[in-house]
Amino acid sequence: MVDVAKHAGVSHQSVSRVLNTPEAVLPDTRERIERSMAALGYRRNSQARALKTQSNGLIGVVGQGDTDFGPTRMTWAIENAARERGYATALSVVRDPRPETIDSTLDFFLSHGIDGIVVITPVPALAEAAKQLSAQLPLVLVTSGLWPADNMNVAGIDQELGARRATQHLIDRGHRSIAHIAGPMDWFDARGRVVGWRQALAVADLSAPQMIRAGGWTAEAGYEAAQRLLDVDELPDAVFAANDFIALGLIRALQEHGLNVPDDISVVGFDDVDAAGYFSPPLTTVRQPFEEAGWAALELLLDVSDGLTHVPNFISPELIERGSTAFRS
């Protein structure tokens, strides 16, 4: 650090602040110090830092091992946020949240000196299991917020708001019969999107058509759910799908029945997966800000570790307008 300070023409304290509280250093000074670090090949001594701060710089991330879009992107976002703040992450997959499994996970974390845990919990079973972990280590739940997390620290994305924005988009375009194909109802996200859909319709004084439940989050599940939608006497003039893959299966089924999207039926999805802009037609959808939510979860965990007070932090999603919705006269 002394060599870096001399090379950059700054004090030893300035180098220390760049390493520990970079936001407290002027941008020009920080960039000069970082260039000197790179030029000299400087690397932080993690063992010395642990001795000084009683922190190993390691954060645990617990998930179910789902390969679905949302949990996967959230895991990446938390890992990226942790790395930007100088922490490494250790991932533990808990597919079976029985007490013995949670005990094993906790033993693993404790034996590796984990500073805190972020639990990505899309379903109630994992949220309940997380209570056992919170008694031993600082912990934050990443969830949509429908679960009553008493005495728990919660961050995530506001699923209800996203669903309201999707439904309101259709209402603003003159649609009055707006169906919903829901995701698996054991997921908090699916429940939140149902609530938001119903709220938007109620505010507009519109009745909610019968909800159709998809058997999963896949395009195949959306296609199968669409067959039940097409079996009703009177089709809706718009559909809000619980995610983009369900919307993709829905669009395929509608096209097979000679219905055009959006001329005959408008469709809105949720997630804004990477290919959503290349669907036929390009899909109007709700973009989830995973990176921002990952940062919120990490910052909340660091606050909890420092004993600071906290409030739930739910990030607002964004509606992305494309070609799958049209105006109705």
C-alpha positions as a printed Julia matrix, in Angstrom:
329×3 Matrix{Float64}:
   0.0     0.0     0.0
   2.92    2.36    0.7
   4.26    1.68   -2.8
   0.84    2.38   -4.33
   0.54    5.64   -2.39
   3.99    6.78   -3.56
   3.26    5.79   -7.18
  -0.08    7.64   -7.19
   1.2    10.65   -5.26
  -1.36   10.29   -2.47
  -1.4     9.42    1.2
  -1.44    5.89    2.61
  -4.87    6.73    4.08
  -6.26    7.51    0.62
  -5.23    4.08   -0.62
  -6.88    2.49    2.41
 -10.11    4.38    1.76
 -10.18    3.23   -1.89
  -9.92   -0.36   -0.66
 -12.51   -0.08    2.11
 -14.82    2.89    1.42
 -14.26    3.86   -2.24
 -17.38    6.04   -2.29
 -15.6     8.39    0.16
 -12.81    9.15   -2.33
 -13.06   11.71   -5.12
 -13.48    9.97   -8.52
 -10.28   11.42  -10.0
  -8.23   10.37   -6.99
  -9.81    6.93   -6.92
  -9.06    6.36  -10.6
  -5.43    7.45  -10.12
  -4.99    5.05   -7.22
  -6.65    2.2    -9.11
  -4.33    2.8   -12.08
  -1.34    2.63   -9.74
  -2.63   -0.62   -8.23
  -2.93   -2.1   -11.71
   0.52   -0.87  -12.74
   2.17   -2.32   -9.64
   0.16   -5.55   -9.65
  -1.23   -4.8    -6.17
  -3.69   -7.32   -4.67
  -5.47   -7.05   -1.36
  -4.2    -9.43    1.34
  -7.47  -11.15    2.28
  -6.0   -12.95    5.28
  -4.69   -9.71    6.8
  -8.02   -8.03    6.12
  -9.87  -10.85    7.9
  -7.64  -10.51   10.96
  -8.23   -6.77   11.1
 -11.97   -6.67   10.37
 -13.04  -10.08   11.68
 -14.47  -10.67    8.2
 -13.45  -13.33    5.69
 -14.99  -11.46    2.78
 -17.16  -14.45    1.93
 -20.95  -14.35    1.5
 -23.18  -17.4     1.23
 -25.91  -17.58   -1.41
 -28.63  -20.19   -0.94
 -31.01  -21.23   -3.71
 -33.04  -24.18   -4.89
 -30.9   -24.83   -7.93
 -33.7   -23.73  -10.24
 -32.65  -23.14  -13.83
 -35.66  -20.88  -14.38
 -34.84  -17.41  -15.65
 -35.64  -15.39  -12.52
 -33.7   -17.32   -9.85
 -30.74  -17.8   -12.18
 -30.49  -14.11  -13.04
 -30.9   -13.15   -9.39
 -28.04  -15.46   -8.39
 -25.8   -13.86  -11.02
 -26.82  -10.37   -9.9
 -25.97  -11.05   -6.25
 -22.64  -12.63   -7.19
 -21.76   -9.62   -9.35
 -22.75   -7.14   -6.65
 -20.7    -9.01   -4.06
 -17.65   -9.1    -6.32
 -17.93   -5.35   -6.96
 -17.83   -4.78   -3.2
 -14.82   -7.04   -2.77
 -16.62  -10.17   -1.53
 -16.51  -13.7    -2.85
 -19.61  -15.91   -2.83
 -20.22  -19.54   -1.93
 -23.34  -21.09   -3.46
 -25.32  -23.79   -1.66
 -28.21  -25.5    -3.45
 -31.03  -26.66   -1.17
 -33.47  -28.71   -3.21
 -34.88  -30.47   -0.16
 -35.39  -27.97    2.71
 -35.62  -30.56    5.49
 -34.05  -29.7     8.89
 -31.09  -32.02    8.32
 -30.4   -30.41    4.93
 -30.49  -26.94    6.43
 -28.23  -28.09    9.29
 -25.73  -29.38    6.75
 -25.85  -26.07    4.86
 -25.36  -24.1     8.07
 -22.41  -26.3     9.12
 -20.81  -25.71    5.73
 -21.17  -21.94    6.01
 -19.97  -21.76    9.59
 -16.93  -23.92    8.83
 -15.96  -21.58    5.98
 -16.34  -18.36    7.99
 -19.23  -16.96    5.99
 -19.97  -13.3     6.87
 -23.67  -13.5     5.97
 -26.23  -15.29    3.82
 -28.54  -14.25    0.98
 -31.37  -16.75    0.43
 -33.13  -16.64   -2.95
 -36.5   -18.01   -1.94
 -39.18  -18.28   -4.65
 -41.28  -20.78   -2.65
 -42.54  -20.92    0.98
 -40.65  -24.09    2.0
 -37.24  -22.48    1.51
 -38.38  -19.27    3.22
 -39.42  -21.21    6.3
 -36.15  -23.11    6.32
 -34.24  -19.84    6.18
 -35.42  -19.0     9.69
 -33.05  -21.66   11.03
 -30.11  -20.01    9.27
 -31.01  -16.5    10.47
 -30.52  -17.51   14.1
 -26.81  -18.1    13.44
 -25.72  -15.6    10.79
 -26.84  -12.26    9.26
 -29.37  -13.18    6.59
 -31.42  -11.52    3.86
 -34.3   -13.12    1.97
 -34.74  -12.31   -1.7
 -38.45  -12.78   -2.3
 -41.4   -10.97   -3.84
 -42.73   -9.93   -0.44
 -45.99  -11.81   -0.17
 -44.6   -14.04    2.56
 -45.08  -12.45    6.03
 -41.39  -12.18    6.91
 -41.65  -11.24   10.61
 -38.26  -10.28   11.98
 -36.65  -11.18    8.67
 -34.72   -8.93    6.29
 -36.3    -8.84    2.85
 -35.29   -7.45   -0.54
 -36.56   -8.22   -4.01
 -38.58   -7.03   -6.99
 -42.14   -5.74   -6.68
 -44.08   -8.38   -8.59
 -47.49   -6.85   -7.86
 -46.4    -3.5    -9.29
 -45.05   -5.18  -12.41
 -48.35   -7.02  -12.95
 -50.33   -3.83  -12.42
 -48.22   -2.06  -15.02
 -48.68   -4.9   -17.52
 -52.45   -4.94  -17.01
 -52.75   -1.15  -17.01
 -50.89   -1.05  -20.31
 -53.62   -3.2   -21.82
 -56.39   -1.17  -20.19
 -54.89    2.06  -21.55
 -55.1     0.55  -25.04
 -58.81    0.0   -24.75
 -58.89   -3.66  -23.72
 -61.73   -4.58  -21.4
 -61.51   -8.39  -21.25
 -58.01   -9.2   -20.01
 -57.27  -12.82  -19.09
 -54.29  -14.05  -17.12
 -52.31  -17.26  -17.52
 -50.69  -17.7   -14.11
 -47.47  -19.44  -13.21
 -47.15  -22.21  -10.6
 -49.05  -20.98   -7.55
 -46.51  -22.35   -5.07
 -44.21  -19.53   -6.24
 -44.36  -16.13   -4.54
 -43.77  -14.43   -7.9
 -46.78  -16.12   -9.5
 -49.01  -15.14   -6.58
 -47.83  -11.54   -6.71
 -48.57  -11.27  -10.43
 -52.09  -12.6    -9.9
 -52.68  -10.02   -7.17
 -51.39   -7.17   -9.32
 -53.53   -8.24  -12.3
 -56.66   -8.3   -10.16
 -55.83   -4.97   -8.52
 -55.45   -3.18  -11.85
 -58.75   -4.59  -13.13
 -60.55   -3.63   -9.92
 -59.29   -0.04  -10.05
 -60.56    0.19  -13.65
 -63.89   -1.33  -12.55
 -63.37   -4.32  -14.83
 -64.23   -7.89  -13.94
 -61.45  -10.48  -13.93
 -62.0   -13.36  -16.36
 -61.38  -16.86  -15.09
 -57.7   -17.3   -14.35
 -55.9   -20.16  -16.14
 -53.0   -21.82  -14.34
 -50.01  -23.04  -16.3
 -48.3   -26.18  -15.11
 -44.86  -24.53  -15.14
 -42.86  -21.59  -16.42
 -42.09  -23.1   -19.83
 -43.35  -22.38  -23.34
 -44.85  -25.88  -23.35
 -46.83  -25.04  -20.2
 -48.03  -21.83  -21.86
 -49.06  -23.71  -24.98
 -51.06  -26.23  -22.95
 -52.72  -23.5   -20.88
 -53.65  -21.69  -24.09
 -55.65  -24.73  -25.23
 -57.89  -24.27  -22.2
 -58.16  -20.56  -22.91
 -59.23  -21.27  -26.49
 -61.91  -23.66  -25.25
 -64.06  -20.89  -23.71
 -67.17  -19.54  -25.44
 -65.92  -15.98  -25.71
 -62.23  -15.21  -26.07
 -60.67  -12.27  -24.21
 -59.22   -9.45  -26.27
 -55.95   -9.49  -24.32
 -53.88  -11.88  -22.19
 -51.32  -11.11  -19.51
 -48.97  -14.1   -19.3
 -47.06  -14.8   -16.07
 -43.72  -14.92  -17.88
 -42.28  -14.59  -21.37
 -41.98  -18.32  -22.06
 -45.64  -18.85  -21.18
 -46.41  -15.96  -23.55
 -44.35  -17.65  -26.28
 -46.36  -20.87  -25.97
 -49.58  -18.86  -25.92
 -48.68  -17.0   -29.13
 -47.89  -20.29  -30.87
 -51.28  -21.74  -29.88
 -53.15  -18.62  -30.98
 -51.44  -18.65  -34.37
 -52.32  -22.32  -34.87
 -55.97  -21.38  -34.33
 -55.79  -18.65  -36.96
 -55.61  -15.78  -34.47
 -53.17  -12.93  -35.01
 -51.21  -11.21  -32.25
 -51.87   -8.34  -31.71
 -54.65   -7.73  -34.25
 -57.0   -10.31  -32.69
 -55.53  -10.65  -29.18
 -52.89   -8.56  -27.45
 -50.3   -10.36  -25.3
 -48.04   -9.08  -22.51
 -45.36  -11.18  -20.8
 -43.13  -10.8   -17.76
 -39.3   -10.96  -17.3
 -37.97   -9.56  -20.59
 -35.84  -12.58  -21.38
 -32.97  -12.03  -23.79
 -34.95  -13.21  -26.82
 -38.21  -11.35  -26.03
 -37.5    -8.67  -28.62
 -37.14  -11.36  -31.29
 -40.43  -13.18  -30.7
 -42.96  -12.99  -33.54
 -44.25  -10.4   -32.86
 -41.69   -8.8   -30.51
 -43.08   -9.17  -27.02
 -44.33   -6.37  -24.8
 -43.22   -7.4   -21.34
 -42.17   -6.36  -17.84
 -38.42   -6.12  -17.31
 -37.17   -7.26  -13.91
 -34.2    -5.17  -12.65
 -32.17   -8.12  -11.34
 -28.91   -6.2   -11.1
 -30.47   -3.44   -9.0
 -32.23   -5.99   -6.8
 -28.97   -7.89   -6.34
 -27.28   -4.72   -5.14
 -30.2    -3.98   -2.82
 -29.96   -7.45   -1.27
 -26.2    -7.15   -0.77
 -26.37   -3.65    0.73
 -29.12   -4.78    3.07
 -27.01   -7.74    4.17
 -24.05   -5.48    4.9
 -26.32   -3.14    6.9
 -27.69   -6.07    8.88
 -24.15   -7.3     9.54
 -23.31   -3.86   10.95
 -26.38   -3.93   13.21
 -28.18   -1.15   11.34
 -31.96   -0.83   11.18
 -33.63   -1.96    8.0
 -36.83   -1.88    5.99
 -37.92   -4.19    3.16
 -36.5    -3.02   -0.15
 -38.55   -3.87   -3.24
 -37.3    -2.61   -6.59
 -39.75   -1.39   -9.24
 -39.87   -3.29  -12.56
 -40.24   -1.55  -15.92
 -42.76   -2.08  -18.72
 -41.1    -2.6   -22.13
 -43.45   -1.82  -25.03
 -43.02   -3.79  -28.25
 -45.26   -5.15  -30.99
 -47.47   -7.75  -29.23
 -50.12   -5.23  -28.07
 -52.45   -3.02  -30.08
 -55.1    -0.39  -29.44
 -58.77   -1.39  -29.39
 -61.43    1.07  -30.5
